[in-house]
Amino acid sequence: MHFSTTAILAFTFASIASADLHYSGLCVDRVGGQNVYNDAATKAACGNYLMRNTGSKQWDTCPDCVMQNKGGVDFCHSEAQHIGGDELNYYCKLNGAADSLAD
């Protein structure tokens, strides 16, 4: 299922530009210059991040990564803010998405 950029922006996600830590994120594709939600990549990326264990930094693990839904949009959420922007972007691309968005 795909949602337009408007739905994503209404959900208050901002483009990832750095390795900042985030509470939530999702994967998107680019269609006609617009970001379009990628459900399959989001779910797969969240699962990848849940299994991640690459070191001792906050973004190296996400033991609390879970899928949540708000306004009909599924997204990956970490209550403890374990989601790193670069790492989420890597997993989104690994699972076939063009980019990622996070808050």
Stockholm file with secondary structure:
# STOCKHOLM 1.0

chainA/1-103         MHFSTTAILAFTFASIASADLHYSGLCVDRVGGQNVYNDAATKAACGNYLMRNTGSKQWDTCPDCVMQNKGGVDFCHSEAQHIGGDELNYYCKLNGAADSLAD
#=GR chainA/1-103 SS CCCCHHHHHHTTCEECCSSCEESEEEEEEEETTEEEECHHHHHHHHHHHHHCBCSSSGGGBCTTCEEEEETTEEEEECTTCCEEHHHHHHHHHHTTCSEEEEC
#=GC SS_cons         CCCCHHHHHHTTCEECCSSCEESEEEEEEEETTEEEECHHHHHHHHHHHHHCBCSSSGGGBCTTCEEEEETTEEEEECTTCCEEHHHHHHHHHHTTCSEEEEC
//
